[in-house]
Amino acid sequence: MKRFIFIVTLLFGSGILVYSQSDTVNITIGKRTYLAHGQLEIDDIEAAKAEISQLDNKLKLHNNSRDSLINLLVTHNDEPEKVKHISEQIREQNSGIDNLKTDLDKKWLKLKNFELIQNHQDSTVDDNDNKWHFDFDWDDLKFTRKDDVFRGHWAGVELSWCALSQKGGSLSMKGDWASYEQQLQKSWALDLNFIEINLPFSKPNFGLVTGMGLGFNAYSFSSNFRFQKVDGKIATQAVTHDLTSNKLNTTFLNIPLILELQFPKSARTQLHIGIGIVGGIRLHSSQEITWTENGSNYTETQESEMLLNSFRYGATLRLGYGFVHLFANYTLTPFFQKDKAPELYPLQIGVVLLNL
């Protein structure tokens, strides 16, 4: 799904460029270029298939040899010298198998390139602009997911419960904090993570995940008040209405840096664990209060920065198994600017509704 959306975006954003210079043909789709010199002959495709068949037979022989050595190792497990010698042979076989798999992947890619170009050899040339034109068949585009490619878990749609806590994590608001008492059951957040960039490390099941997303938070309060700036600080001004809703809404642009580990690396159902930080830039903030009077509903919206911090960063923990993905975020920078309001820290606990 993620690959499909990415490819469609590239095709519509950059188009499909096909051009000719002398007898060299370049077919560019998004950022990938397929190259052929002169007219591609059907023999090129047949030769590629033959190479793949030969490599596949070699791979089967190596696997059989390794299995035989493993059986031999079990038979002589009480003879240290033979065990050492056989183990070295098994390591050599494993190395050969890995090299053959790498070569086989390259040959398959070469064959797919040949087939894509061959399917468009009937294209015609316009002598006026020296451009290649053809009827493009979407069925010719085949993208397959490889198990040895690292893919993180950031892009998607997330729903979470959110709250403002005191330093240390306490959600209780008493004394000078009483005005900030929250209706936790009505405080929710929606995250739309629309860009994901995966940077694998040495193994395909471990890497760094970054990207971009939008976070919409709505913190609901129990008390009847509106925020107001007083002497350069933020204060809560009591209102005479009995409010049915008192929400502080924020919108942040989020950028993550998450180290993610997935295991087992080749299974369809994986367990993944991610830990890192998420930075944010505040794009919008407002307070919305509603009340009922004489049978009519009233809403007052105050568009203001309310002395909120413009930038934030915090820790994130993300867990998932199969199609179930959970996460928790705790912001390490205060919600309000320093010394301008009570020191509160946002937190979120939620679930991924749609993982792209």
C-alpha positions, -999 to +999 in steps of 0.1 A: +000+000+000+028+024+010+047+016-022+016+020-044+009+055-030+045+065-034+047+054-070+014+070-079+026+103-064+058+101-084+041+094-116+016+122-113+041+147-099+070+142-123+052+124-152+067+097-174+095+111-196+106+092-227+132+106-250+158+095-276+193+107-283+210+090-313+203+053-308+202+054-270+167+051-254+160+063-218+127+055-201+123+074-168+095+066-144+097+088-113+134+086-103+142+052-118+157+051-154+156+021-177+184+022-203+187+004-236+211+009-265+197+006-300+168-018-307+164-044-279+164-079-293+142-107-280+175-127-275+184-103-247+154-114-227+160-151-235+196-147-224+185-131-191+161-159-185+188-185-192+212-168-167+185-168-140+178-205-146+215-213-143+218-193-111+187-210-097+202-244-103+234-235-087+215-222-057+197-255-053+230-274-055+245-252-028+215-256-006+216-294-010+254-294-002+248-274+029+220-297+041+243-327+036+271-310+056+246-303+084+236-339+085+273-349+086+279-324+114+252-341+135+267-375+128+302-365+140+292-341+168+315-360+192+347-354+170+359-319+176+383-318+146+357-330+122+331-306+136+355-277+131+363-287+095+326-293+086+316-260+102+341-241+080+326-258+050+291-248+061+302-212+064+317-213+029+284-227+016+264-200+033+286-174+018+282-189-016+244-190-011+243-153-001+263-143-032+241-164-055+209-148-040+224-113-046+233-122-082+198-137-087+181-105-075+202-085-100+194-108-129+157-106-121+158-068-120+177-068-154+150-091-168+122-068-156+140-038-173+143-057-205+107-067-205+095-032-197+115-018-226+106-046-250+069-039-243+074-004-257+096-011-287+065-005-309+065+032-300+067+057-328+091+086-332+078+121-339+104+137-363+093+173-352+103+171-316+124+139-315+103+126-287+091+091-282+053+086-278+034+055-269+003+042-253+013+033-218-002+002-202-003+004-164-002-034-163+034-032-175+044-016-142+051-044-116+065-035-083+069-063-057+077-060-020+110-076-011+114-092+023+150-080+027+140-043+025+137-023+058+103-005+061+094+014+093+061+022+109+054+059+108+032+068+079-005+063+086-034+076+106-033+075+144-059+081+171-049+088+207-060+100+241-041+131+252-036+151+284-015+178+300+004+165+330+025+181+357+063+175+358+067+139+367+035+127+350+008+135+375-026+143+360-041+157+392-047+195+392-052+209+427-047+242+444-032+268+420-036+242+392-074+236+398-084+257+368-065+233+345-085+202+357-092+182+325-120+161+312-097+133+302-125+112+285-130+141+261-094+148+252-083+133+220-057+136+193-055+127+156-022+123+138-018+122+100+017+110+092+020+115+054+058+112+047+080+083+058+117+079+050+135+047+060+173+046+065+183+009+070+215+000+089+235-031+083+205-054+086+172-052+068+153-054+101+169-025+119+170+012+108+162+048+114+127+061+105+120+097+099+094+117+079+067+142+086+031+144+099+004+167+113-008+164+149-043+177+159-048+178+197-079+188+216-075+192+254-108+194+272-111+213+305-137+209+333-137+246+345-156+276+331-129+299+319-112+315+289-075+320+285-063+357+287-030+374+286-023+395+318+010+413+323+028+392+298+015+359+313-014+336+305-042+335+330-076+318+333-105+343+333-138+329+348-169+331+326-204+334+339-218+308+315-220+271+324-199+257+297-208+225+279-174+224+263-141+241+269-113+229+246-078+241+237-069+230+202-034+228+187-019+218+154+017+208+151+040+197+123+058+167+136+092+153+125+103+120+140+137+103+145+130+067+155+152+037+158+132+006+149+139-031+153+118-057+136+119-095+143+118-120+129+130-102+098+115-124+071+081-133+086+048-118+074+038-112+110+065-092+126+070-077+161+085-042+159+098-019+186+106+017+180+121+043+203+132+079+196+122+115+196+095+135+178+101+172+172+072+196+165+065+231+151+033+247+162+011+258+133-021+268+150-037+271+184-072+282+196-096+279+224-132+270+218-159+273+244-196+264+240-226+270+262-264+268+261-286+298+269-323+302+266-325+271+245-298+283+220-263+270+216-234+295+215-197+290+205-168+314+211-135+307+194-103+326+204-075+323+178-044+330+197-009+316+205-019+318+242+019+319+250+023+283+239+058+271+230+063+273+192+087+243+192+086+211+211+103+177+213+096+146+232+102+108+236+082+082+217+077+045+221+061+025+194+051-012+195+034-034+170+026-070+161+009-079+129-018-053+122-019-040+158+002-009+164+004+011+196+024+042+206+030+066+235+045+101+233+057+123+262+067+158+254+099+170+272+094+207+266+067+226+286+034+232+269+034+270+278+064+293+275+087+293+305+074+314+335+043+324+315+019+298+329+018+266+349+045+241+339+025+214+320+037+186+297+016+170+269+014+132+267-004+108+243-013+071+243-029+058+212-034+032+184-026+033+147-059+031+127-042+028+093-006+019+087+005+029+051 
